Amino acid sequence: QVQLQESGPGLVKPSQTLSLTCTVSGGSITTNYYAWTWIRQSPGKGLDWMGVIHDDGITYFSPSLESRTTISRDTSKNQFSLQLNSVTPDDTAVYYCARLNRESDYDIWGQGTQVTVSS
């Protein structure tokens, strides 16, 4: 059974870089036809898709975040990571990692991790 678990600091100062890691267990992040995404939800708002890394390592980002976002992976650890630069309090949210399957469904989610941007 595939499981995802987010980890990283819960508090980041404005202008700094937010860094989160998603550890995947029970399946490989290089398995064909699956992609691995970062999604966030700010207080009182809907889900905000941030970006994806595919099984071949190719990445795509939300246009609104592309200039500040990096998604990378460590296949030896079966992890993928998010970096968001130059954060502001508007980046305060619960951050989720999720698997995208071949039917374009986000079928497995991590439990989410709260990140607060504050000085």
N, C-alpha and C positions, 0 to 999 in steps of 0.2 A: 504494500500500500504506500503510495507516494505521499510524503508529507513535506510541508514547507515551513520554515521558521525564520522570522526576521530577527536581526540583532543589530545593535548600534546605540549610540548615545541618545538619551531622551531629551537633552537640552543642548541647543546650539546657539551661539551668539550671532547677532546680526552681522552680516558681511562675511561670515565664515562659511566653511563647506560642510554640508550635511553628508554623512557617509553611512550607508546601511548595507548589510549583507543578508542574503537569503540562502540558507543552507537547505539543500534538497536531500531527502532520504527516501529510500525505497525505489529509486529510479534515477537514470542518468540524464543530465541536462543536455547531453549530446544525442539523445535518442531522436531518430528522424520524426519529423512532423509535429514536434512540440516546440513551443516557444515560451519564453519566461518573461514576465512583465512586472512592472512597478505601477501601482495605482495608489492614489491617496484620496483622503476625504477630510476636508477642512470642516470646522464646526459650522453646522447649519447649511452645508452645501452638499451637492451630489458627488459622485465618484469622479475623479479626475485622472484620466489615463496619462501616464508620464512617458512610457517608452517600453521597448521590448528588445530582447536579444534572442535570435533564432538558434536552432540546433547547430547551424553552421557558423555561428558567431556574428552574423550580420545584425546590426542594430538599427532601430528606427525610433524617432522621438516625436513627442507632441511639438508642433510648430511653436507653441507659446513658451516652451521650456527648452527647446533644442540648444539654444546658445549657452545654457547653464548646466546641461545634463550630460553625464557620462554613465553608460551601463557597460560593465565588463564582467568577465567570468574567470573562474579558476577551475578548470576541469579536474585537476588532481584532487581538489577538495569538494567537488560537486557543489560549488557555490556560484552565485552571481551577485553583483553588487551595484549599488546606485551611489553616484556622487552628484550633489546639487550644489553649485557654487553660488556665492554672493547671496546668501539667504536673507530674507526679511521676515518680519512677523507674519506676513501673508502665507508663508510656507509652513506655518504651524498646521499640523494635520496628523491623522493616523495614516501611516504608510503600510501598504500591503504588497507582498509579492504574490503572484498568482501564475498558474500554468494555463497556457492557451493551447487547446487541443486542435486536431485537424478539422473538427466541425466548427471551429471559431468560437468555442465556448470556453469561458474561464472556469474550468472544472474543479480546480483545487486551489485553495487559498491558504496563506498563512493566517495566523491569528491577528496580525496587525501590531504595529508598534507606534506608540504616541511619540511624536517629536514636537517639541516646543521651541520656537525661536524667540529668544528674549535675552536682554542684557542683564 
